[in-house]
Amino acid sequence: MRLSFRAARMIFVSCILVLCASCTASAHEKEVDTAYIALVAPLSGPLSEFGWSMLRAGRMRLDEGKNRRPRNGIAVKLLALDDKGNAAEALQLTRHVTNNQSMVAVIGHLTTTCTLAALPVYNSSQLIHISPIATGEGLERITSPFTFRTILSEDRQAMSLADYIYRKTDVNKVAVVYENSPLGNLLRDSFIRKGEDRGLSVETIALTGNSLADISEATERVLTIKAGAVFLAARPELAAVLVRKLPQGIDRPLIFGTYRLVSEEFLELSGRSSRGILAAHPCAWSTDFKRGMVVKGRYEEEFKHTMDWVAVQTYDAVDLLLWAIERAGARAPSIRSALQDLDSYARARPGLAGPIYFNPSGSLARDVSVAVYTGSEWALRED
């Protein structure tokens, strides 16, 4: 792949970080004149498309303020590091991040495995860590006073969708179609816990295999029990086949899923059957959200790429840190305190993906946004 000058500059910046002198972990508590934020993402390898989406958005948000003098005199620079989507590589890169005395925060990683590998090092080094993309199993169980997650985990999405069905629909019976895997079982249990607490009748249907016969059997069971809604807790490819087999029109139950259903893979495999699907969406907004439309237009004009949800989440993460540094300075305890102050909707930091505020464990506290697929795009449900 031939890199543009801008892309080459981004990679060059990451090389500077590798050469930085080392220091003790307590250095992150010192005030600095220039604060560095590391953005760690897969810039090479099979996931590089998403890594570059993160980097483009991060650079754009930083560049928006390049002609404005910082109110507290602290300049902020973004340093890019390539973890290749590999947990071992991510762990190795933590040394370069935590040993830089001017490093005040890190944004990353794309994948859950990379995040879980690096998080203990960030925590022991008392380095502020913003996790805007990873949603998989295990993230909610690890608590760190220095990590702030600006995206809902998969199990939180499942619970929030159960609550949405209870509050926003007239459905009483829900079928949970799940894959017998660690993630599938987690989503099943999380949905059941919240759904039954709300008084929903929840029946589980296991996908015992990947064959068409197994999926057909699950489909027949959904129809037999006359479920008003289906929650899909399976990989996009399995969910897509099941959606294609369910009846269309008025006989089809409402179909819900997590962020996984927002993927291009699911939409391509499910084809026309994807129309009407309801999914937790990380960054759906209405066309009257002027700030979002302006930023999206600027991103797509500059980079000639669609501003996907990965880019939106990263833009918000950089914006959040710029706000915290300008408000509180570049010492880790001060940044942490500023972020912890975002403890309610009333005190939230507005983001493109929605208001950002945290629960005491540092996880995003708002509910999911639910979007419906129209056949050509995801549209926010504002009911």
N, C-alpha and C positions, 0 to 999 in steps of 0.2 A: 504494500500500500504506500503510495507516495504522499508524504506529509506536506501540508501547507506551511508557510512561514509561521503562522500563528500556532499550529500544532507543534512544530519543531521547538518553538520558544517554550511551550508548556513542558515538553519533555526535558529541555535543557534546564529549566527551573528545578525539576526533580533531582537532577544531578547535583545541583548546588547543595541540596539538603544532605546528600550522602557525605559530602565533604566537610560538613559542619563539625566544629570541635565538640567534644563530649563534656558533660558536667554532671552534677549530682541531681537526684530526683527533685530535691527541694528548690531547684532553680526555677521551677514553674510557679513558685510563689513570689518571684521577684518582678518588680515593674520594669518594663522595657520601653525603648523609644519606637522600635519596630516590632510588631507582633506578627508571628507567622502562624498560619493555619495550614495544616497538612490535609490534603484531600487524597485519600487512598482508595483506589478503584482499579478494576481490571482494564488497563489501557492496551493490553495485548492478549492474545488467546481468544477462545470461543465466545467470551462474554464482553469483548472489547467494545462492541456497539453500545452497550449500556454504560460502560465506564467512560467513554467519550461523551456520552450524553450528560453524565454527571459533571465532567470537567468543563464542558462548554457552558453549562448553566452557572457553575461556580465562578468561572472567570468573568462571565457577563455581569453577574451581580457585583463582583468586586470592581469591575471597570466602571460601573455606573457612578461610583463616587470618587473616581480618580482625580477629578478636577475640583473637588471640594476639600478644603483644609479640615482635617479632623478637629473636632471641638476640643478634645483633650490632648491634641498634639501627637497622638500615637498613630503611626502609619501601619496599615495592615497589608500583608502580602500572602498570597496563596501558593503553596508548594505542592506539586503533583507527584504522587508515587504510584507505581504499578505493582499491584499484588497478584496480577494475572488470574484472579479468581481462585487462587490456591491458598489453602490455610497455612501451609508451611511457609510460603513466601510472605504471607501477611504477618506471621509471627516474626520472621526475620526482619521485616521492615520496621517493626515496633522499636528496635534498637536505635535506628536512625531518627525516629520521631522523638522518642523520650530522652535522647541524649543531647538534644539541641536546646540550649538555654533560652533561645528566643521563641521556641515553640509554645504557644499558649493553648492550642486546641487541635483536635483532629476530627475530620468528618469522614465517615466510612463505616463499614465497607458495603459493597453491593450484596454479598452473599451472607447467609447466616453462619456458615462454617468459618469463613474468614473473620467475621465479627466475634464469634465465640473464642476463636484462637487468640485474638489480639486483646480482647477486653480486659483480661486479668492483668496484663502488662500496663495498660493505660491506667487501670485502677491503682496498682501498686506505685506507679510513678506520679499519682495525683494529677494526671493530665485530663483536662476537659475533653470529653468524647461525645460528639453528636452522631447518633445512629439514625439516618433518615430513610433507609431503603430496606434493610433486612427485616423479615417478618416471621421467620421459621421457629420451629420447636426449640425450646430451651431458653429463649431470650428473656422471658418473663421471670424465670426462676433465678436468674443471676442479677443480683442487685449491686450497684456500685454508686457511691455518692457523687461520682464524677461523670457518670454516663447519663445522657438525656436522649430518650428515644422519641423522635418526632413522627413516628408512623405506628399504627396499631399492629400488634402481633396477630398471627393467624387465629389463636384461640380467643383473643379479645374481639376480633372481627366476628367470629362465630357467635359469641355471646351477644354482641351488639345487634346482629341480624335477628336473633331470636327475639330480642326485645322489640325490634322494629316490626316484626310480623305481628306481635301481640298488640302494639300500640297503633299501627297504621293500616292493618288489614282486618277483614272479618273472618280470617282463617282460624279454625280451632284445631285441626289435625294436620300435623307436619310429618312428612317422611324424610328421615335423614339417610341418604344413600352414601355409604362410606366405603372407602378402600381400607382393607385390613393392613395398615401400615402405621408406623408411629405417628405420623402427621394425621392420617385419616382418623385414627382412634382419638387423638387429641381433639380434633375438630368435633367429632361425634360427642365426646363427653362434655365439652364446653357448651355446645348447643343444647344438649339435654339438660344440663344443670340450670341454665338460664331459662330455657323454654318451660320446663316443668315448674320452676319457681314462679313463672308468670301464669301458670294454669293451662298451658298448651298441652294437647295430647300429642306425644312424640313417639313415633314408631321407627325403629332402626332396620335398615335393609343393607346387608353386607354384600359387597361385590367380592365373591369368593375367588374369582379368577378374572382373566382379561379377555376371555373369549366372547364372541357375540352371543352365545347361548347363555352365559352368565349374565350379561347385560340385559338380554331380553327377559330373563327370569326376574331381574330386579325391576324392570319396567312394568311387567305384569303385576307384580306385587304392589307397586305404587298405585296402579289403577284399581286393583282389587280392594285395597283399604280405603279408597276414595279420599286420598289426601288432598287438601286444598292447596298445599304448598310443598315444595321439595327443597331441601337443603343439600347441595352437592359437596361432599367432603372427599373428593377424589382428584387425581391428576387431570389436567386439562384434556388430555387425549381420551381418557375414559369418560369424563363428564360430557364431552362433545358427542360421543357415540350414543350415550343414554338420552341426551337432549334430542337427537335426531329421531330416536325411536318413540319418544312420547308423542301423543296426538297433538295436532295443531288446533288453533281456533279456540272456541269456548270450552272445549273439553280438556284443554291442557291446564294443569295446575300451575300456580305461580312457581317460578324456578329461581332460587337464590344461590349465591356462592360468594366466596371471598375474592380478594384481589386477583386470584389466579384466573378467574373468568374474564378479566380485562385483557388478558394476553392475546397477542395476535395469533398464537397457536390455536387457542380455543375457538376464536372467531372463524379462522380458516377451516378448521375441521368440522365445526357445527353448521357452517354455511347459512342458508336462509333460516334454519331453525333457531339461530341465535337471536332473532328478532323478538323483543319482549323479555329477554333474560334480565334479571335484576341482580346486581352485584354490588358488594362493598367496593367503593371506588376511592383511590387515594387522593384524587385531585379533580373531581368533576365540579364544574361551575357553570352558571348560567351565562348567557351571552350579554346580560346587562352588568356583569361584573367587569367594570371598565378597566381597573388596574390589571386584572388577569389577562384581558384581551390585549392590552397595550404591551405587556411584557412578552406574551406569547408571540405577538406580531413582530416585535423587535428581535426576538430570538430566531424566529424562522426566516426573517429577512437577512440577518447577519450570517447565519450558519447554513441556510438552505437545508435544514432538517426540521422535522416535526418536533415540537416541544412536548415530549412524552411525560408521563407521570414521574419517571426517574429524574428528569431534568427539573421538574417543578419542585420535587422534594429537596433536591440539592440546592436549588436557588433559595428556598426557604431556610435551609440550614445555614448557609453563608450569611443570609440577611439577619438571622437570629444572633449569630456570633458578632457581627458588626455592630448590631444594636447593643449587645451586652458589653462589648469592649468600650464603645463610646460612652456608655452610661456609667460603667464601674471601673474602667481601667483594664490593664492586661495581666493582672495577677490572677492565678487560678482560683484562689478563694473568693475574690471579688466577682469574677465571672460566674462562678458557681452560685454565689448568693443572688446575683441578678436573675439567673435562670430559675432558681428556687422560688423567687418572688412571683413567678408566673404560675400561681397556684389555684386559679379559678378562671372561669369564663370572663368575669368582670375585669380581670387583670391580664388577660391573654395578649400575646403579641400577634397581630394580624399577619397571616401568611397567605400565599396564593392558594395553598391546599386547604386552608381553613384556619381558625384560631388555634394558636399554640399555647397550651398550658399543661402543667404536669401534675401527676399525683405524687405523694411523698416518696415513692420509689423511683421517680424520674421518668416514668412512662407517660406517653401522651394520654390526656384525660378525656378528650372529647369522644363522642360516639362516631360511628362510621357515617360517611355520606353514601347514600344509596343512589345508584344510577341505573337507568334502563337503556338497553341497546335498541336503537331505532331501526337498525338495518344498515346504517351508515356511520353512526357515531354514538357515543355514550352521552345521555342527557340526564342531568341531575333531577332526581325526584324531589319535588319541593312540597310534598303533601304533609 
